[in-house]
């Protein structure tokens, strides 16, 4: 397999010690879980990345394909536990960075900004500075709490009881 392109932003985040210290929750098996970097649209907006450079599920090895569902379920449960949200949206496009990264977005009932496609407008508004990002201190505290809950189990990932 060819090495990842030097232009891959996700690969750069995985290797950056400052980014790892600020946003990474943990690495287990095939996956890396992290908080959305600054500017984070919402506290608790986590991202589940493939540790190796691949464009999407079509490129999974058989073992990655078997492990994916459990990793998504465990990471989604963590989003809910951390944020108190009612639902967790999973969004995966792969155009901004062609490296598998699944956005796990907390959906709060009564908050129209987190409803369905409105969350894309929220994302753009924060990125363009038209709406305040999540408080970095709140995100930092959430990442610390997430690290205490996220544990590895073999190739897969689970939450501590």
Secondary structure in CASP SS format (residue, H / E / C, confidence):
PFRMAT SS
TARGET T0000
AUTHOR 0000-0000-0000
METHOD secondary structure of the structure
MODEL  1
X C 1.00
X C 1.00
X C 1.00
X C 1.00
X C 1.00
X C 1.00
X C 1.00
X C 1.00
X H 1.00
X H 1.00
X H 1.00
X H 1.00
X H 1.00
X H 1.00
X H 1.00
X C 1.00
X H 1.00
X H 1.00
X H 1.00
X H 1.00
X H 1.00
X H 1.00
X H 1.00
X E 1.00
X E 1.00
X E 1.00
X E 1.00
X E 1.00
X C 1.00
X C 1.00
X E 1.00
X E 1.00
X E 1.00
X E 1.00
X E 1.00
X C 1.00
X C 1.00
X C 1.00
X C 1.00
X C 1.00
X C 1.00
X C 1.00
X C 1.00
X C 1.00
X C 1.00
X E 1.00
X E 1.00
X E 1.00
X E 1.00
X E 1.00
X C 1.00
X C 1.00
X C 1.00
X C 1.00
X C 1.00
X C 1.00
X H 1.00
X H 1.00
X H 1.00
X C 1.00
X C 1.00
X H 1.00
X H 1.00
X H 1.00
X H 1.00
X H 1.00
X H 1.00
X H 1.00
X H 1.00
X H 1.00
X H 1.00
X H 1.00
X H 1.00
X H 1.00
X H 1.00
X H 1.00
X H 1.00
X H 1.00
X H 1.00
X H 1.00
X H 1.00
X H 1.00
X H 1.00
X C 1.00
X C 1.00
X C 1.00
X E 1.00
X E 1.00
X E 1.00
X E 1.00
X E 1.00
X C 1.00
X C 1.00
X C 1.00
X C 1.00
X C 1.00
X C 1.00
X C 1.00
X C 1.00
X C 1.00
X E 1.00
X E 1.00
X E 1.00
X E 1.00
X E 1.00
X E 1.00
X E 1.00
X C 1.00
X C 1.00
X C 1.00
X C 1.00
X H 1.00
X H 1.00
X H 1.00
X C 1.00
X C 1.00
X C 1.00
X H 1.00
X H 1.00
X H 1.00
X H 1.00
X H 1.00
X H 1.00
X H 1.00
X H 1.00
X H 1.00
X H 1.00
X C 1.00
X C 1.00
X C 1.00
X C 1.00
X C 1.00
X C 1.00
X C 1.00
X C 1.00
X H 1.00
X H 1.00
X H 1.00
X H 1.00
X H 1.00
X H 1.00
X H 1.00
X H 1.00
X H 1.00
X H 1.00
X H 1.00
X H 1.00
X H 1.00
X H 1.00
X E 1.00
X E 1.00
X E 1.00
X E 1.00
X C 1.00
X C 1.00
X E 1.00
X E 1.00
X E 1.00
X E 1.00
X C 1.00
X C 1.00
END
